Amino acid sequence: MEVVQEKLHRMKDLYDWSLSIADDRVKDWPLMSSPLPTLGLMAVYLTMVKVGPRVMQHRPPFQLRIPLIVYNLAIMLLNLYIGVELAIVSVRLRYSWFCQPVDYSTNPDEMRIAAALWWYYISKLVEFTDTLFFILRKKTNQLTFLHIYHHSTMFCLWWIGIKWVAGGSSFLAAMMNSFVHVVMYAYYGLSAFGPAVQKYLWWKKHITCIQLIQFTSAGVLGARAIVVGCDFPLWMQYALVVYMSSFIILFGQFYVQHYRLKQKKMKGSKNGTAGHQGGANGITHNGVASAKQHMANGVVRQDGQVRLAAASFLLLFLFSCLPFFPSVDCHQLHRFSL
């Protein structure tokens, strides 16, 4: 019993220490005082993924064309604001794309960077609505591991980023991703108008290429910072490289399966008909027609996808927190933060 109490006391000391080195500027901002609200919202999201298709099993799908158009436009504008804000202020402050330490001062421009990054974190919460639209429209074949993993982990891991490094080199990944999402949600919004507009959207597959370029660039810059050295938390750079590597693998697999292999099948087909059109993270997203749903007893089984996404998030979360759990005294932990 004493051993358990000692372990619990040590864990509390580590937690208190980690909060002591967090960014004081954001501690009173919504959802930032504790990780519990973020973890709770992620749990609600995963529960929705698991239970939602069963709730819709015997109900007709919702059409939701107008809500889809409005939603995609709103998310596009939010990402445009975040991207432009980060771009303008980072240029004014002469931020380096290769290595930029975090300035924890209350300089107005630094506060604008922190605020834009917080809005970026909030945008990942709003994007849970993508999944809700899939469920309500019974497009549950779109609830793949890639989709669930991407949405759940981005929200949680960016809470860690805002809590400890709301500035510096964090700006670049958020800025690039925001501009990519402007293109993505513009596509989704236009495709929500239906086949009359969809036939003009020739740039669908290029969205995945842009995403792969973004992930590769962020991973390479993170690896460079590790090798060359940078006055930016080292644990964040390692987490970035691991996380971007997972996206490169998953999105690369998606691209090969849904474009390369599909083209080969079309060339080899005698009648020239196309194969199934799948959708992982929204390339046939919340406003685009998808393939037939593969069901078991009328319900797509998402349990395995949810458990896999939750397990993957847990591993990433623990990896990101490794600097906070070394086998040394708490007072020596400061050397692991850089």
N, C-alpha and C positions, 0 to 999 in steps of 0.2 A: 504493500500500500504506500509506503514511504517513497518507493522508487517511482510509482505512478505520479504521486504528488510532486516529486522533484521534476519529472519530465514535464508535467503540466505547467509548473512554475517557470521552467526554462523556456517553454514555448511562449508563455505570456511575456517573458522578458524579451524574447526575440521579436515578438509582434510589436511590443511597445517601442523597441529600438528601431524597427523598420519604420514605424510611424514618425519617430523623432527625426528621421532624415528625409521624410517626404517633403514635397513642395508646399510650404506654408501658404502660398498664394491661393491654392485651390482647395484647401481643406474645408472651407465653408460653402463651396459651390455645390449645387444639387447633385446628389448621388456619390459625392466624393469623400464624405467623412468616414465611410466604412465600406468594405467590400461586400457586405451582406446584401444590400439592395441589388447590386449588379449580379451576384451569384443567384439571388432569388429570381430575378427577371430571366436569367438564362434557364433556370429550372422550369419556369413557367413556359418558356419557349419550347424546350424539349418535350414538356408534357403536351403542349399543343400539337406538336408534330406527331406524337404517339397516339393521342386520343382523337384529334381532329378528324382524320379520315374515317374513323368508326362512327363519329357523330353524323358525318355526311353520307354514310353508307346508303341509307334508304331515302335520301333527300335529293331532289333535282339540283344540278349545279346552278350557281348564280352566274349571271352574265357579267355584270359589273363593268361595262365598258366605260361609262362616264367616270366612276370612281377610279378606274385604272388610269385613264388619261390625266385626271387631276392629280392623282398620287404621283405618277411618274414625272409630271411637270414640276411638282413641288420638290421632289427629291433632286431632280436635275438642278433646280435653282439653288437649293441649299448647298449642294456640292460645288456649284459655280461660285457662290459666295465664299465658301471655305477656301477653295483653290485660289481665287483672286486675292483674298485677304492675306493668305500666307505668302503668295508670290510678291505682292506689293511691299509688305512689311519686311520680308526677308531681303529683298533687294535694297530697301532703304537702310537696313542694318548691315548690309554687306555680308550676309551669311554665306559660309562656305558649304558647297555641296559635299565636300569630302570629309570635313571634320568641323563641327560647330559645337563648342561647349554650351551647356545650359546656363543662361543668365537668370538667376533667381531674384533679381531686383524687381522693384515695382515701376521700372521705366515704362511709360505708357505704351511704347511700341512692343516691348517684351510682353506686356500684359495682353496686347492684341494678339500676339502669337499664341499665348496660352489659351486665350478665349476661343480662338479659331480651332485649336486642337481639341478643346472641350466640346465644341459644336460637332467636330468630326466624330468624337466618341458617341455623342447623342445621335448622330445620323445612323450609326450602326444599330442603335436600338430601334429607330424608326424603320429601318430596313427589315426588321422582323416581319413587317407587314407583307413583304414579298411572299413569305411562306404562308401567311394567312390567306392571301389571294389564291394561291395554289390549292389550298384545302377547300375553300369556299367554291371554287370553280371545278373541283374534283380533278385537278391536274396533278394527282398525287404521284404519277410516274416521274415528276420533276423533283420530288423530294429525295434526291440522291444523297449519298454520303458527302460529296463535294459541296452541295448546297447547304446542308445542315452544318457541316464542319466549318465552312467559311463564315456563315452568319453567326454562329454561336461563339466561336473563338475570337473573331474580330472584336466583338463587343467587350468581352471579358479582358482580353489582353490589352486593349487600348485603355481600359480603366487603370491598369498597372502603369502604362506609359504616362497618362495624364497625372497620376498620383505622384510619380517620382521624377519624371523628365518632361514637363510641359513646356518644351522649348528646345533650343539647340538643334541637333541633328534629327530630332523627331519630326521636324517640320517637313522634311523632304518626302518621306514615305506618304504622309498624309496629303501633301500637296499633289503629288503625282497621282495617287489613287482618286482624289477628288476630281481631277480633270478627266481621268478615265471614266469615272462614274457619270460625268456630264454627258459624254458620248453614249454610254450604255443606256442611261435612262431616257435620253432623247430618242434612241432607237426603240426602247420598250414603249414609250408614250406614243410614238408614231405608229408602231405596229398594232397598238390597241384599237386603232381606227378600223382595222379589219383588212381583208384581202385587197381591197381597192388601193390601199396605201402600201401594204406589205410587199407587193410586187416591185415597188421602186426602191426598196431597202436592200440594195445589192451588197452593202458593206457589213452584213451580219457576221460572217466568219472572221473578218478583220478585227472585231472586238476582242476575240480570244487572243489573237496575235499581239494586240496592244497590251493586253493583260500580261502575257508571258514576257514581253519586253520590260514592262514595269517591274514584275517580280524579279527578273534576272538582274536588272539594274540595281534595285534595292539590295539584293543579296550580294552582288559584287562590291558595292560601296561599303556594306557592312563588313565583309571579309577584309577589304582593304584597311578599314579602320582598326580591325583586330591585328593585322599583320604589321602595319606601319606604326600604329599607336595613335590614340586620340583621347583628349581630355573629356571623354563622354563615358558614362557607365558601361563597363565592359560586358556586364551581364546582359544589357539591352542589345548590344551588338551580336552576341552569341544567339540570343533568342530570335533576333531578326533574321539571321542567316538560316537557322533551323526552320523557322516559320516560312520564309520565302522558298526554301528548298521543297517543303511539302506542297506549296502551291504550284511550283514549277512542275513537279511530278504529276499532280492531280489535273491541272489545267492542260498539261501536255498530253496526258492520256485522253482527256476529253477531246482535244483537238484532233488527235489521230483517229479516234473512234468515230467521231461525228463528221469529219471532213475528209481526211485521207482515205480511210477505209470505205466511206460512203461513195467517194468518187470512183474507187476501183470497182465497187459493186455495180455502179451505174454503167461503167465502161464494159463490164463483163456481162451485163444483162442483155438478153436478146431483144427484148421489146423496149429497152431504154428507160424502164420505170425506175423511180428512185426508191431507196429503202426507207426504213423508219427514220424519222427525224426526232432524235432525243433532245433532251435539254438538261444540263446539269446545274448551272448556277444562273440560268436566265438567258442564255443565248436564244432559246425559245422560251422566254421568261414569262413575267406576269401579264404580258399583253399579247403573246404570240401563240398561235395554234401549235399543239403538240401532238405526239404520236398517240396511238391507242394505249390505254392504261392496261398494264399487266397486273391482274388481280388474282387473289386467292380467296374464293368464296365471296367475291364482290368487294373485298377491301384490300388495298395495297398494304402489305405488312411493313411497317416502318420501325418495328421494335429493334431489329438488328442495327439499322442505320443510326437510331438514336443512341443506343448503347455504344456503338463504335465512335460516334462523334463526341459523346460525353467522355469516353476513355481517352480519346486523342486530346481533348481539351485539358483533361486532368494532367496528362503527361507534359503538355506544353506549359501549363501553369506551374507545375513543380519545377520544370527546367528553368523557367523565368525567375523562380524564387530561390534557386540554388544558392545565390550569394547570401541569403538570409539564414541559411541553415548549415554553416560549417561546424566542424567539431572543435571549435575553439571558444574561448570566453567571449561573451557579448561585447566587451569593451575593445576586443581586437578586430571586430567585424568591419570597421571602417575601411580597412585595406581592400576588402572585396568589392567595394562599391565603385571602384574605378578600374 
